[in-house]
Amino acid sequence: MSQRLLQHRADDGTRSVIIAEGETAAILTGFSTVLDLAARAIAEGIDLATVIAGCARGPQVDLVVELDAGRLVAPIDHADPAHLVMSGTGLTHLGSADGRDKMHRAAAQTSTPTDSMRMFLDGVEGGKPAAGMVGQQPEWFYKGDGSQLVGPGAALTMPGFAQDGGEEPELAGIYLIGPDGTPHRLGLCLANEFSDHVTERHNYLWLAHSKIRPAALGAELLLGSPPDRVEGTSRILRDGAVLWEKPFLSGEANMSHTLANLEHHHFKYALFRRPGDVHVHFFGTATLSFADGVATREGDVFEITAAPFTLPLRNTLARAPAESSIATVVRPL
């Protein structure tokens, strides 16, 4: 039976943690945030399941009711958003290079394999090393800090200057760095990594610019061993009707890298092993509406579902007000 942790914020602002097991869910007494619970597990040298087993259960919770009421927030956060790092890896899934390669090949008007395809093939060849060995490094990108993280039901807001706002349905690993600098994986979340694919298509060297955007996490933090296969559906709703829908696959069986290899190449940098920091790391996808020619617009709703997660991740596309066309001014001191 899968265990999931959720974070609840009552109408008066009171925070609590929910434990969900199968079809039942209840308040987990003694903790107000998942981060507090994880810190306890690390301090005591035990796993999350053991900490949870030692906690009393409070009132039962109807997750669907709480989700619809907007009281389920992202299942991880940090009191200081600067100490939450959002990053990700691309070209990690079987089939993930096709759309990217077509995009970049068209821009370059060449039959020569693009750098994206070469990187994908490097991953296919060396992304799943034997246990304990280091494999090929993946594409890596930075998304932002905790101020860019939104939960289920919240808007995904693209900047006023953005050329596109497109969904990326995937899994995200959630980590807390222990006092000795050891990364600890708390679990996995359903995620919408969200990017500007028009900007990226113009020049793949602008990938970094296209990724500095908000990202959304589903309400549930799945504990335990990561599932080898995840099958879900990504769809876009416009004016209440389905505009686009497509299945997506994840889990190591559908990937060109192991999670361990992706984790190594992120956390090999001491910068990302700072005690007390939280990391949300997106593992990539092979399914994009943009690759099918869909142009999103404000008000569209992204909806992502996948077992063993029981709740959908829905977010509405919004745009920030346009800023002045005058260049940002840096004031010398």
C-alpha angles and dihedrals in degrees: 000000000000119000119214130184122210134182120229129197115192123216090262091053097257111150127216141163123240125206115207122192117176108315097341129084133180142169112273107222123223100036134075097187138029088234090061091050093049092048089054091052092051093046092052095042094238135114128259093254090059093049090048092049089058094053127091120238121238129195119336117253132214100222096196092053092048092047093051090048091054094242097122111085132184108305093236134035140144130233087230107046090201088070094059114082122199116198139143151191127235137200089036101124130075104259094016093114097058099078093038093048093050090049094051096038090054090050092050094038092218138122092218113112109261124237087252092059092045090052091048092050090048087057093048089052100041110010097097106054124173116279111288094016127110117242136192114310116244133222107282132196140177120233106178143269132293093290087072096053118102132179136222114309095016122119122262099221120198118203119264090250095051118122095203144004113208135172125242111191112205150120124277127203117222118212140179121198111227126224091266093051096260115143113230121198110219095185145279133295134198106248147186106210094188122201145176103251095176090060091047093048091056090063126347089219085071090065089106091057092047092055100053093096139108119280132200133223126202117241097255128079106201111216130204131031113354113253113253092221129032120182121186146145130250119198141168120218121202120186089346096305129103109259097175135001134178138159119248131200131208140156124092093287087065096040137086091217134048117240088239091058093048090047092050093053091050099043096039085088113085087214088071095048098068110142114253097019122129121218128200108192122187115214100203139248143235096209124083130157088211090065087058093054097259116153110201124211138194113289095032113133121223113209124186125181131175137157134269083038109081101198128065123238108229126177132167120227113240136169127222117234114278112262126220115289087228113105119261107264121224111204114219116223 
